[in-house]
Amino acid sequence: MNLQPYINEYTDRFSRHKMKEGIFKNLMKRMMANPPYPYK
C-alpha cells in the first residue's frame, strides 16, 4: 500500500486550513497588482 497520496492530501488540506484567513486578502492583492483582463 502506497501512503504518499494520503500524505499529500493531508498536507494539502492542512495548508489550506492554515491559509483560510488570508485567501481573500491574497486574491485582492493579486487582482490589484495586475492589469484588467478584457473579455473577448
Secondary structure, DSSP 4 states (H G I P E B T S, - for coil): ---HHHHHHHHHHHHHHHHGGGHHHHHHHHHHHS------
